[in-house]
Amino acid sequence: MQTAAISLKHVITESSIQNLEKYLSGQDGIERALLDINKGEIIIDYNNEIITLSQILSLIEHQGLCIS
């Protein structure tokens, strides 16, 4: 199990946060996704044998968010 803290460029709305957390948590290999608005980052616990960090970054960008 790996943990990644990914900084986001823009703070998003509460509903967007819930949608992103639900979307990421539903992906194979991602165990947990929690967004910290105050820090502007998302913490992701994932199995790197199933999904790579690069793939996770692509999923986040696909949702319209910019990674800093």
C-alpha positions as CSV (number, residue, x, y, z in Angstrom):
1,M,0.0,0.0,0.0
2,Q,1.3,3.4,-0.9
3,T,0.1,6.9,0.2
4,A,0.3,10.0,-2.0
5,A,-0.4,13.6,-1.1
6,I,-1.2,15.5,-4.3
7,S,-1.4,19.3,-4.3
8,L,-4.2,20.9,-6.3
9,K,-4.1,24.4,-7.8
10,H,-7.7,25.4,-7.1
11,V,-9.9,24.8,-4.2
12,I,-13.2,23.3,-5.3
13,T,-16.7,23.2,-4.0
14,E,-18.0,20.7,-1.4
15,S,-20.1,18.8,-3.9
16,S,-17.0,18.6,-6.2
17,I,-15.0,17.2,-3.4
18,Q,-17.5,14.5,-2.6
19,N,-17.7,13.6,-6.3
20,L,-13.9,13.4,-6.7
21,E,-13.5,11.3,-3.5
22,K,-16.3,9.0,-4.6
23,Y,-14.9,8.7,-8.2
24,L,-11.3,8.0,-7.1
25,S,-12.4,5.6,-4.3
26,G,-14.3,3.6,-7.0
27,Q,-11.3,3.0,-9.1
28,D,-9.5,-0.3,-9.0
29,G,-6.4,-0.1,-6.7
30,I,-7.5,3.0,-4.8
31,E,-8.4,2.2,-1.2
32,R,-9.1,5.7,0.0
33,A,-9.2,9.3,-1.2
34,L,-9.6,12.3,1.1
35,L,-9.4,15.9,0.1
36,D,-8.1,18.5,2.6
37,I,-9.5,21.9,1.5
38,N,-7.3,23.8,3.9
39,K,-4.1,22.4,2.5
40,G,-5.4,22.2,-1.0
41,E,-4.3,18.6,-1.4
42,I,-5.8,15.1,-1.8
43,I,-4.5,12.1,0.2
44,I,-4.8,8.8,-1.7
45,D,-4.0,5.4,-0.3
46,Y,-3.5,3.0,-3.3
47,N,-2.1,-0.4,-4.3
48,N,0.8,0.4,-6.6
49,E,0.6,-3.2,-8.1
50,I,-2.9,-2.3,-9.5
51,I,-2.7,1.4,-10.3
52,T,0.3,3.8,-10.7
53,L,0.6,7.3,-9.3
54,S,0.8,8.5,-13.0
55,Q,-2.6,6.9,-13.7
56,I,-4.1,8.5,-10.6
57,L,-2.8,11.9,-11.7
58,S,-4.4,11.3,-15.0
59,L,-7.7,10.4,-13.4
60,I,-7.7,13.6,-11.3
61,E,-6.9,15.7,-14.4
62,H,-9.7,13.9,-16.3
63,Q,-12.0,15.3,-13.6
64,G,-11.0,18.8,-14.6
65,L,-8.6,19.6,-11.7
66,C,-5.2,21.1,-12.1
67,I,-2.3,19.5,-10.1
68,S,0.3,21.9,-8.8
